[in-house]
Each structure stands twice: as C-alpha cells, then as structure tokens.
Amino acid sequence: MTSRTTTAALAAGLLVIALAGCASPSTDSSSPPPVSPSEEAPSSSSEEPSTSAMLMVADSDVGEIVVDGDGMTVYMFDNDTQGAGASVCEGDCATNWPAVTTESEAPEVEGVTGEVGTIEGVDGATQVTLNGWPLYSFAGDSAAGDVAGQGVGGVWWVLSTAGERMAE
C-alpha cells in the first residue's frame, strides 16, 4: 500500500510541475536564464528529446493514436499555432514536453495518414510536425502506449492517425 501511495504522490507532483510549466502561454520571448552545471539534469534523464522520428499507429486507452518509433505517445500543444512553422514550448515546458526530433528532413511513417513535416525547434534541432502541429513527448509517460499527458492543462492532446487532436 505504501508503494501505491508513493507512486500516486509522485504522479501528482509531476502533473503539478507539468501544469505549471505549460498550462498557459508565455508572453516572454526571451531565453530562459542559463543553468549552472550543478543544476543540469543528467544526460540519461527522461527529459532528452525523442530522436525516434518514425511515426506509427498504436492502440491506447483513448483509441488509435500516433506514437514515435519507440512506441511513445506523441502530443500536440494548443498554444502552438498550426502551420506557423514554430514551437512556443520552451524552458520548463520543453523540459516536461520534449520535442520529437529527427535527423532526417523526411521522417518515416507507418499507418499515419496526416501530413508529416519538420520545423526548426526552439533548441535548433529538427522537430517533427503532423498536419502543421509540432510534436512532443511527455516526461510523465514511462512506457510505450502511456497517455498520461492527454488533456493536461486542457492544452495537450494525443493525435489520431489523420493528425487530428483527440479531445477527451
């Protein structure tokens, strides 16, 4: 029982951090302050951007959704502007919602019918888009097929195979 309580408390804490980092749009377009080496997260952290750019389809608790090459759910952010060619998720937002990136200008797809493309992400990496929406993973998803980010803050959504937002 203690393990369940601890797990629930950790999940609630992560949700609070995610909501605080991305629930409302930021009007500050400046870069976040530099982080000292002692404050940096270890490089093996789950905060690393996904570099498995292949997009494919998987069954989940909310239906058929788009996932990356590792089977991790991808999300879109309502505060982004569809087709704008830019992401607004930076700082704490990017820590909790790492960009799905690729080293290729033409990411592979399997079963995804929406239009796949790329943009230059906020960190300079090539970020994958679906129907013009920049794609992200969620630091709160721990295994392939998890959809813990669905509906967070009323602005984060999984995508259908056609690249459409799947609201709750």
Residue pairs with C-beta under 8 A, 6 or more apart in sequence:
11 140
11 148
14 139
14 140
15 140
15 152
17 92
17 96
18 96
18 97
18 138
18 139
18 140
18 149
18 152
18 153
19 152
19 153
20 92
21 91
21 92
21 93
21 95
21 96
21 97
22 77
22 79
22 89
22 92
22 93
22 96
22 97
22 152
22 153
22 155
22 156
23 152
23 153
23 154
23 155
24 79
24 153
25 79
25 88
26 88
26 90
26 91
26 93
31 90
32 90
32 91
32 92
41 47
41 95
46 139
46 142
47 95
47 96
47 98
47 139
48 98
49 98
49 99
49 100
49 101
49 121
49 123
49 125
49 137
50 68
50 70
50 72
50 74
50 98
50 99
50 100
50 101
50 137
51 101
51 102
51 103
52 68
52 69
52 70
52 72
52 100
53 68
53 69
53 100
53 101
53 102
53 103
53 104
53 107
53 108
53 128
54 68
54 69
54 107
54 108
54 109
54 110
55 66
55 67
55 68
55 69
55 74
55 107
55 108
55 109
55 110
55 112
55 116
55 128
55 130
55 135
56 66
56 67
56 68
56 69
56 109
56 110
56 111
56 112
57 64
57 65
57 66
57 67
57 110
57 111
57 112
57 161
58 64
58 65
58 66
58 67
58 71
58 73
58 144
58 145
59 65
59 145
60 73
60 145
60 147
60 158
61 147
62 147
62 150
62 158
62 166
62 168
63 160
63 166
64 160
64 161
65 73
65 74
65 147
65 158
65 159
65 160
65 161
65 166
66 73
66 74
66 112
66 114
66 130
66 135
66 158
66 159
66 160
66 161
66 163
67 73
67 74
67 144
67 145
68 74
68 100
68 137
69 108
70 144
71 144
71 145
72 137
72 141
72 144
72 146
73 137
73 138
73 141
73 145
73 146
73 147
73 149
73 150
73 158
74 100
74 128
74 130
74 135
74 136
74 137
74 158
74 159
75 97
75 135
75 136
75 137
75 138
75 149
75 150
75 156
75 157
75 158
75 159
76 130
76 133
76 134
76 135
76 136
76 156
76 157
76 159
76 165
77 87
77 88
77 89
77 97
77 133
77 134
77 136
77 155
77 156
78 154
78 155
78 156
78 157
78 165
79 88
79 89
79 155
80 86
80 87
80 88
80 89
80 133
80 134
81 88
82 131
82 132
82 133
83 132
84 132
85 119
86 119
86 120
86 122
86 134
87 99
87 119
87 121
87 122
87 127
87 134
89 97
89 99
89 122
89 134
89 136
90 122
94 122
94 123
95 139
96 138
96 139
96 140
97 136
97 137
97 138
97 139
97 149
97 156
98 136
98 137
98 139
99 121
99 122
99 123
99 125
99 127
99 128
99 134
99 135
99 136
100 127
100 128
100 135
100 136
100 137
101 121
101 125
101 126
101 127
101 128
102 118
102 126
102 127
102 128
103 126
104 126
105 118
105 126
106 116
107 116
107 118
107 128
109 116
111 161
112 130
112 161
112 163
113 161
113 162
113 163
114 130
114 131
114 159
114 160
114 161
114 162
114 163
114 164
115 130
115 131
115 132
115 163
116 128
116 129
116 130
117 128
117 129
117 130
117 132
118 126
118 127
118 128
118 129
119 126
119 127
119 129
119 134
120 126
120 127
121 127
121 134
127 134
127 135
128 134
128 135
129 135
130 159
130 163
131 159
131 162
131 163
131 164
133 159
133 163
133 165
135 159
136 156
138 146
138 148
138 149
138 152
138 156
140 146
140 148
140 149
140 152
141 147
141 148
141 149
147 158
149 156
149 158
150 156
150 157
150 158
150 166
150 168
151 157
151 167
151 168
157 165
157 166
157 167
158 166
159 165
159 166
160 166
